[in-house]
Amino acid sequence: MKKSEDSPAPMEAKSAHPIMNLPAETKIFDFRQSYNPKRMTDFTLSGNWGIGGYLEKRANMYLAPQYGNRRNVHMGIDIWANEGEPVFSPIPGKIAYKAYHGEDGNYGATIVLKHQIDGRDLFALYGHLSKKSLEQYNVDGNVEAGDIIGWLGSSNENGNWPPHLHYQISIKDPGEADMPGVVAEEEVEVAAKLYPDPRILLGAVY
């Protein structure tokens, strides 16, 4: 299909700091068939690292009432690691929003950064952080590439999940420290335009 002349060029970060200290041995998970929270907790607490993919339709993972038994397509990238691992800003930006979402199945401590790439705004959500991460910066505070944004939270403060980072980007200002981390299958086409592939900033993590 011919690209519209009015379509903006794809965003691309020319140089970005790693978002986490990913080791060479990082497991790539496929949750399309099954998800076992106890197994994932054991995996992370043993010091292992894993990646969960973008636009993956996941089975038996989003069971909390707010998902309505229909939202199961993942709009971000997950990095599974032990609690306390630091997360970084890949490029300069500022703290747009921060909040604590303590509901079971939610994000726990959440921070959204505002970046600019090629003169366009891009918003990046960090979900499932520790509560102390919210004490790092004030809203509108500036961050540089490589600055620590926070640390992975434990299950008792991150929405009752095995420790991991949910990282998601948006081309639209979310207006708060929140984005729909999963959407229903019929919403994917529209959602993927609003929440593009986080590898724009993360690079080829898988």
Secondary structure as UniProt FT lines:
FT   TURN            5..6
FT   STRAND          27..28
FT   HELIX           37..45
FT   TURN            46..47
FT   STRAND          50..52
FT   TURN            54..55
FT   HELIX           65..67
FT   TURN            68..70
FT   STRAND          71..74
FT   STRAND          77..80
FT   TURN            83..84
FT   STRAND          86..88
FT   STRAND          93..101
FT   TURN            104..105
FT   STRAND          108..117
FT   TURN            118..119
FT   STRAND          120..129
FT   HELIX           131..135
FT   TURN            139..140
FT   STRAND          142..143
FT   TURN            145..146
FT   STRAND          148..152
FT   TURN            155..159
FT   STRAND          164..170
FT   STRAND          182..184
FT   HELIX           185..187
FT   HELIX           188..194
FT   HELIX           199..202
//
